[in-house]
C-alpha cells in the first residue's frame, strides 16, 4: 500500500512539474482595473508565473472547501459530543445502581458470568 501511495505521489509531482515548466510565462495580477486605479490613485499589481497563479487558485479552492465542510459538519460533531456525554452519564448511573458482588444473588451471578 505504501508503494502505491509513493507511486501516485510521484506521478502527481511529475504532472505538477510538467505544468509548471509549460507555464512559466509572467502574468500580471491587478487589484483594480487600470482606469479605476488611475482615478483612485492607488494601484496594486504583482507579476507571477502562470503556474504559481494556477497552483495558488487550486490551493485556495481546497482551503475554502475544507473550511466549508468543517463548518457544515459542526452540527454533527456537536450532536456526537452531546451523545457521548449522555452515554458516559448513563454508564456512571448504571455503575451506581448495579448490585455489589457480595449480595449473593445467584441469578445475577449467572447472568454476569461469575
C-alpha positions as CSV (number, residue, x, y, z in Angstrom):
1,X,0.0,0.0,0.0
2,X,2.8,2.4,0.8
3,X,4.5,1.7,-2.6
4,X,1.2,2.5,-4.4
5,X,0.9,5.7,-2.4
6,X,4.5,6.7,-3.3
7,X,3.9,5.9,-7.0
8,X,0.8,8.1,-7.1
9,X,2.6,11.0,-5.3
10,X,5.5,10.7,-7.8
11,X,3.1,10.8,-10.8
12,X,1.3,13.8,-9.3
13,X,4.7,15.5,-8.7
14,X,5.8,14.8,-12.3
15,X,2.5,16.3,-13.6
16,X,2.9,19.4,-11.5
17,X,6.5,20.0,-12.6
18,X,5.5,19.5,-16.2
19,X,2.6,22.0,-15.9
20,X,5.0,24.4,-14.1
21,X,7.6,24.2,-16.9
22,X,5.0,24.6,-19.6
23,X,3.5,27.7,-17.9
24,X,6.5,29.8,-16.9
25,X,5.4,33.0,-18.7
26,X,4.8,36.0,-16.4
27,X,1.3,37.0,-15.6
28,X,0.4,40.3,-14.0
29,X,-2.4,40.3,-11.5
30,X,-4.0,43.7,-10.7
31,X,-6.3,44.5,-7.8
32,X,-8.2,47.1,-9.7
33,X,-8.8,47.8,-13.4
34,X,-6.3,50.4,-14.8
35,X,-8.9,53.2,-15.3
36,X,-10.2,52.8,-11.7
37,X,-6.7,52.7,-10.3
38,X,-5.8,55.9,-12.1
39,X,-9.0,57.5,-10.8
40,X,-8.3,56.5,-7.2
41,X,-4.5,57.0,-7.4
42,X,-4.0,53.5,-5.9
43,X,-2.6,50.6,-7.9
44,X,-1.6,47.2,-6.7
45,X,-0.3,44.6,-9.0
46,X,2.1,41.7,-8.9
47,X,3.8,39.7,-11.6
48,X,4.0,35.9,-11.1
49,X,4.5,32.9,-13.3
50,X,1.2,31.4,-14.6
51,X,1.8,28.1,-12.8
52,X,2.1,29.9,-9.5
53,X,-1.3,31.6,-10.1
54,X,-2.9,28.3,-11.0
55,X,-1.4,26.5,-8.0
56,X,-2.5,29.3,-5.7
57,X,-6.0,29.1,-7.1
58,X,-6.2,25.4,-6.6
59,X,-4.9,25.6,-3.0
60,X,-7.3,28.5,-2.2
61,X,-10.2,26.4,-3.5
62,X,-9.1,23.4,-1.4
63,X,-8.8,25.5,1.7
64,X,-12.2,27.1,1.1
65,X,-13.8,23.6,0.5
66,X,-12.2,22.2,3.7
67,X,-13.4,25.2,5.8
68,X,-16.9,25.0,4.2
69,X,-17.2,21.2,5.1
70,X,-15.8,21.8,8.6
71,X,-18.5,24.5,9.3
72,X,-21.2,22.3,7.6
73,X,-20.4,19.3,9.8
74,X,-20.4,21.3,13.1
75,X,-23.9,20.2,13.9
76,X,-22.9,16.5,13.5
77,X,-19.9,16.9,15.8
78,X,-21.9,18.8,18.4
79,X,-24.6,16.0,18.3
80,X,-21.9,13.3,18.7
81,X,-20.3,15.1,21.6
82,X,-23.7,15.5,23.4
83,X,-24.5,11.8,22.9
84,X,-21.0,10.8,24.1
85,X,-21.6,12.9,27.3
86,X,-25.1,11.3,27.8
87,X,-23.6,7.8,27.3
88,X,-20.9,8.5,29.9
89,X,-23.5,9.9,32.4
90,X,-25.7,6.8,31.9
91,X,-22.8,4.5,32.4
92,X,-22.0,6.2,35.7
93,X,-25.6,5.9,36.7
94,X,-25.6,2.2,35.9
95,X,-22.5,1.7,38.0
96,X,-24.1,3.3,41.0
97,X,-27.3,1.3,40.7
98,X,-25.6,-2.1,39.9
99,X,-25.7,-4.6,42.8
100,X,-22.5,-5.2,44.6
101,X,-20.8,-8.7,44.1
102,X,-21.4,-9.7,47.8
103,X,-25.2,-9.6,47.6
104,X,-25.4,-13.3,46.8
105,X,-28.0,-13.1,44.1
106,X,-27.4,-16.3,42.1
107,X,-29.5,-15.3,39.1
108,X,-27.5,-12.1,38.6
109,X,-24.2,-14.0,39.1
110,X,-25.2,-16.5,36.4
111,X,-26.2,-13.6,34.0
112,X,-23.0,-11.8,34.6
113,X,-20.9,-14.9,34.1
114,X,-19.3,-15.1,37.6
